[in-house]
Amino acid sequence: MGRRSTHTPQQLRELILEAAQEIIQSQGLAGLSAREIARRISYSPGTIYNMFQNLDDVVLNVEARVLDALDARLTAVLKGDGDTVGRIERLAHAYLSFTQENPRLWNLLFEHHMPAGTDLPSWYQQKLEGLMARVEEALAPMFPAGREADRQRAARVLWAGVHGITSLSTADKLSIVTTDGANRLIDDLIGTYLAGLRGAESGAGAQEAHSAKP
């Protein structure tokens, strides 16, 4: 294949990331190499290192694309009406659907590890926090102003639980634990956890009212 026409640096970065993403989707992270990316875009391997620090940098930027796509999916389902349980369930099912549609890209987020002593860039952490913010947004009606820390903790508990179910389902290991499907387990988890939160709030309110009696 002949070399493509000259691209701007931004266009070239996108070509590299698109090629890397396609390789990961078809072969997994193990199939990714600078040489294979270069072959697909008809540039030399050295071009990749002119655009990115190293292959880990390429992978991080592919992960950013995955996180952005997931965030767009979650943002879209939050636009609908419904109570807190319904909104959280929509988020969780959208998350599950995304992982089932893109298993290798989703697994990339957890398979790829930076070299020892290398921290994740701040922009990456911000994208992760953005995903958590979607769950917090759906939980907001249950947590009045001043209880932001409780809302953050609840969002992370729910995400961790849904992530565990999703991981087992994507790895085709859920049947080892239960005969129920992932969607039903997610609904049970969310319904039970949110009911527990409401119960705890009701109990605390009743205790405060009792303590206030003369």
N, C-alpha and C positions, 0 to 999 in steps of 0.2 A: 504494500500500500504506500502510495506517495504521501509525502508530508502535506498536511492541510495548509491552507493559506495562513498568513501571519495573523495571530490573535493578539489582542490586548492582554496585559497581565491578568486582569480580572476574568476575561474570557478563558484564558489558559487555566487559571485556578479552577474555574467551574468545570472545564473539560476533565481535568485531573480528578476532581471529586466525583463527577458523574461516572467516570470509568472505574474508580475505586469502589464506588457503591455497587455498580453492576457486578464487579468481581466478587464482592462479599456476598451479594444476594445469590449468586450462582454457585460459588465455591466455598463460602465461609471465609473467616479471617485468615485461615491457614493458606488460602490460595492467593493472598494479596502480596504483591512485590512491586518494587519500583520498575523493574524490567517489564512486567506484564502490563502495568499502567501505561508505560511508555509505548509499548507495542500497540496498544489499543488506540492511542491518540496520535500515533505517528510522530512522536518527538523522541529525543534521546532521554535516557534515565536521568542525566544531569539536569535536564530542564525541570524535573520535579523538585529537585533540591534547590533550584533557584526560586521556586514559588513557595516551598514549605521547608521548615527546618530539618525535618526528617520524616520517616514513614509514620512514626507515632503522631506527628502533627497532622499528617493527612488523615489518619484514622480518627483523630479527635474532631476534625472538621466534618468528616462523614457522620460521626455521632451527633454533631450539632444539627445536621440536616434531619437526622432521625428524630431528635428531640423537638425540632421545630414542627415537623409533620405531626408528631403526636400531640403537641400543644395545640395545633390548629384543629385537630380532631376533637380534643377535649373542649376547646373554646366553643366550637360549633354546637356541641350537645348542651352546653350550658345556656344557650340562648332560648331554649324552650321553657315554658311555664311548668309549674309543679311544686310540690312540697319538698322539704329537705331530703327525705328518704328517696323520693323519685329522682331528684337531681343527682344525688350521690350514686344511685343505681345506674343512671345513664352514663355518668363518668366511668364507672367501673366496667360496664359492658363495652363501652367504646375502647377502653384500655385493653380489655381482653381481645376484642375483635382486631385491634391494631396488631397485637402480638401474634395472633394466629395468621394474619395476612402477611406479616413480615418477620417470620421467626428468626432468620439469620441476622437481620439488621437489629432486631430487638436484643438478641443474644449478644450482639457486638458490644452493647452498653455495659455488659457485665463480664464478658470474656477478656476484653482489652484492658491491660494494666500498664500504667506508665512505668518507666524505669525507676528503680529504687532511688529515693531522694528527690524525685521530680513531683512537684505539686501540680494539681489541675489548675488551669488558668481561671481567673476570676469570671470571665465571660461564660465559661462552662458551668460553674457553680450557679451563676445567675439564671441560666436556662433550667437547671434542676429546680431552683427555688420557684421559677415561674410555673412549673408543673404542680408543685405543692400549693401554689397560690390558687390554682383552679379548684382544688379540693377545699381549701379554706373558704373560697368564695361561696361554694355550695353549702358549707356548714355555717356561714355567717349568721343566719337567723336564729341559731341555737345559742349564740354567744354574744351577749350585749357588749357595748364598749367597755373597755377595762379588762376584758378576759381574752385578750389576744393570745397570750401564752397557752391558755387552755385550748383555744381553737387550733393553734399550730400543732399542739401535741395530738389532739384528736385526728387531725388531718394525716399526720404521719403514722398513727396507729392503723387507721383505715387503709392507707396506701400500702403499708407493710403487709397487712392481712391479704388484701387483694393481690398484691404482687406474689405472695407465696402460693396462692391458688393458681394464679396465672402461670407461674414457673412450673408447677407440677403438670398443669394441662399442656403447656407447650412442649415439655419434655416427654409427654405421653406416659407420665407416671401417676396420674391422678387415680387410676383404677387400683393402685396399690393401697391407697388410703380409703377410698369410698367408691360405691357404684353410682353416686350422684354426679351429675354433670357440673362443670365449672360455673355455669350461669346460676344454677340453683344454690351452690355453695356461696357464691358472692352475695346473692340476695339474702341468704340466711345470716351471713356475717354482718352485712350492713344493717339489716333490720334489728338483729339482736344487739349490736353495739350501740346503735342510736337509741334503742329503747332503754338500754342500760344507762345511757347518759341522761335521758329524760327522767328516769326513775331516780337517779342520784340527785338531780336538780330538785325534783319534787320533795324528796326526803330531806334535803338540806333546807328547803323553804319551810317545810312543816316544822322542822326543829327550831328554826329561827323564830317562827311565829309562837311556838310554845314557850321558848325562852323569854319572849317579850311580854308574856302575860304577867300581870301583877301578882 
